[in-house]
Amino acid sequence: MDIVIANESHFKYAKTICDTIAESAKVRGTGIAQRTPEYIRKRLSNGNAVIALEGDAFAGFCYIEVWEHEKFVANSGLIVHPDFRKQGLAKKIKKRIFELSREKFPDAKIFGITTGLAVMKMNYELGYKPVTFSELTDDPEFWKGCQTCKNFDVLTRTEYKMCLCTGMLHDPKAKATSKVKKKPDSKGFKRLKSIKESLFLRRKKKKIE
Ligand SMILES: CC(C)(COP(=O)(O)OP(=O)(O)OC[C@H]1O[C@@H](n2cnc3c(N)ncnc32)[C@H](O)[C@@H]1OP(=O)(O)O)[C@@H](O)C(=O)NCCC(=O)NCCS
């Protein structure tokens, strides 16, 4: 498996990446923002994305976006093709994109928003902390990216204060509070997700006969 910094030679994978994201969103039934091949091609060409390939086959992808003049960078769009899941690939891609973010933008706070337990666990292991949305970028262009997520109405209803996604942030200037690395609290993350779902998702009203 090769995990490399993407470039224009990878344009041929843009549609596969979009299709894999769309299929995963359908299967998962929860929020994943949709992307167009044109959007992905831009991310492939600017030196801020990582692609995993097994020979010629697409295996995984993730990209960096820069916000507020490099005050923040987001690691977004993590996707692993179903044929390559549960083998530790997402973890490797996440680590690579995190290292690339630190190399290219050493002073930036690195963040992501996610409903995925797997992603929360990986972020936590990289030193991210869960934070409120007010600690993330307030650049409206970032939040516009949520428009294609099926839970976008939740975000607008709460005036962009919260959503089903949890915000997680790595602040390079924050001092480590403890040298003993705690394990991610998977039960806690699951509970948080189910509380948010019961708070924010409108249930279908029962039909009154
Ligand atoms: C989420 C996703 C990227 C995981 O890819 P993967 O290569 O299978 O993940 P890994 O094998 O590297 O696993 C990393 C960790 O997450 C855990 N994990 C993987 N899938 C999981 C799932 N569906 N639920 C809970 N934990 C999961 C693994 O057990 C592992 O934890 P561990 O280190 O404690 O063992 C992949 O399933 C995917 O592309 N899903 C659809 C897109 C998506 O949800 N993207 C995230 C958008 S925010």
The ligand as an SDF file (V2000), in Angstrom:
LIG
                    3D

 48 50  0  0  0  0  0  0  0  0999 V2000
  -14.3930    5.4910    9.0810 C   0  0  0  0  0  0  0  0  0  0  0  0
  -13.3850    4.8600    8.1320 C   0  0  0  0  0  0  0  0  0  0  0  0
  -12.5300    5.9610    7.5150 C   0  0  0  0  0  0  0  0  0  0  0  0
  -12.5030    3.8540    8.9350 C   0  0  0  0  0  0  0  0  0  0  0  0
  -11.5310    3.2770    8.0400 O   0  0  0  0  0  0  0  0  0  0  0  0
  -10.7020    1.9610    8.4150 P   0  0  0  0  0  0  0  0  0  0  0  0
   -9.5140    1.8930    7.5280 O   0  0  0  0  0  0  0  0  0  0  0  0
  -11.6050    0.7940    8.4020 O   0  0  0  0  0  0  0  0  0  0  0  0
  -10.2500    2.2800    9.9200 O   0  0  0  0  0  0  0  0  0  0  0  0
   -9.0190    1.6060   10.7020 P   0  0  0  0  0  0  0  0  0  0  0  0
   -8.9550    0.1550   10.3270 O   0  0  0  0  0  0  0  0  0  0  0  0
   -7.7780    2.4070   10.4990 O   0  0  0  0  0  0  0  0  0  0  0  0
   -9.4940    1.7370   12.2020 O   0  0  0  0  0  0  0  0  0  0  0  0
   -9.1440    2.8300   13.0390 C   0  0  0  0  0  0  0  0  0  0  0  0
   -9.8510    2.6920   14.3820 C   0  0  0  0  0  0  0  0  0  0  0  0
  -11.2490    2.9180   14.2310 O   0  0  0  0  0  0  0  0  0  0  0  0
  -11.9970    1.7860   14.6300 C   0  0  0  0  0  0  0  0  0  0  0  0
  -13.1190    1.6570   13.7100 N   0  0  0  0  0  0  0  0  0  0  0  0
  -13.0650    1.4280   12.3750 C   0  0  0  0  0  0  0  0  0  0  0  0
  -14.3130    1.4230   11.8590 N   0  0  0  0  0  0  0  0  0  0  0  0
  -15.1590    1.6480   12.9050 C   0  0  0  0  0  0  0  0  0  0  0  0
  -16.5650    1.7750   13.0140 C   0  0  0  0  0  0  0  0  0  0  0  0
  -17.3630    1.6470   11.9500 N   0  0  0  0  0  0  0  0  0  0  0  0
  -17.1010    2.0240   14.2520 N   0  0  0  0  0  0  0  0  0  0  0  0
  -16.2980    2.1600   15.3180 C   0  0  0  0  0  0  0  0  0  0  0  0
  -14.9430    2.0710   15.2840 N   0  0  0  0  0  0  0  0  0  0  0  0
  -14.3970    1.8000   14.0870 C   0  0  0  0  0  0  0  0  0  0  0  0
  -11.0420    0.6350   14.5430 C   0  0  0  0  0  0  0  0  0  0  0  0
  -11.4140   -0.4210   15.4140 O   0  0  0  0  0  0  0  0  0  0  0  0
   -9.7440    1.2860   14.9680 C   0  0  0  0  0  0  0  0  0  0  0  0
   -9.7150    1.4670   16.3780 O   0  0  0  0  0  0  0  0  0  0  0  0
   -8.5810    0.7630   17.2810 P   0  0  0  0  0  0  0  0  0  0  0  0
   -7.3000    1.4660   16.9210 O   0  0  0  0  0  0  0  0  0  0  0  0
   -9.0390    1.0530   18.6760 O   0  0  0  0  0  0  0  0  0  0  0  0
   -8.6020   -0.6590   16.8790 O   0  0  0  0  0  0  0  0  0  0  0  0
  -14.0870    4.0450    7.0000 C   0  0  0  0  0  0  0  0  0  0  0  0
  -14.9790    3.1310    7.5870 O   0  0  0  0  0  0  0  0  0  0  0  0
  -14.8650    4.9440    6.0540 C   0  0  0  0  0  0  0  0  0  0  0  0
  -14.3120    5.4260    5.0530 O   0  0  0  0  0  0  0  0  0  0  0  0
  -16.1520    5.1590    6.3460 N   0  0  0  0  0  0  0  0  0  0  0  0
  -17.0100    6.0210    5.5230 C   0  0  0  0  0  0  0  0  0  0  0  0
  -16.5830    7.4600    5.5260 C   0  0  0  0  0  0  0  0  0  0  0  0
  -16.5420    8.0800    6.8960 C   0  0  0  0  0  0  0  0  0  0  0  0
  -17.3170    7.7360    7.7920 O   0  0  0  0  0  0  0  0  0  0  0  0
  -15.6100    9.0380    7.0150 N   0  0  0  0  0  0  0  0  0  0  0  0
  -15.4800    9.8230    8.1930 C   0  0  0  0  0  0  0  0  0  0  0  0
  -16.2420   11.0780    7.9730 C   0  0  0  0  0  0  0  0  0  0  0  0
  -16.1770   12.0940    9.3840 S   0  0  0  0  0  0  0  0  0  0  0  0
  1  2  1  0
  2  3  1  0
  2  4  1  0
  2 36  1  0
  4  5  1  0
  5  6  1  0
  6  7  2  0
  6  8  1  0
  6  9  1  0
  9 10  1  0
 10 11  2  0
 10 12  1  0
 10 13  1  0
 13 14  1  0
 14 15  1  0
 15 16  1  0
 15 30  1  0
 16 17  1  0
 17 18  1  0
 17 28  1  0
 18 19  1  0
 18 27  1  0
 19 20  2  0
 20 21  1  0
 21 22  1  0
 21 27  2  0
 22 23  1  0
 22 24  2  0
 24 25  1  0
 25 26  2  0
 26 27  1  0
 28 29  1  0
 28 30  1  0
 30 31  1  0
 31 32  1  0
 32 33  2  0
 32 34  1  0
 32 35  1  0
 36 37  1  0
 36 38  1  0
 38 39  2  0
 38 40  1  0
 40 41  1  0
 41 42  1  0
 42 43  1  0
 43 44  2  0
 43 45  1  0
 45 46  1  0
 46 47  1  0
 47 48  1  0
M  END
$$$$
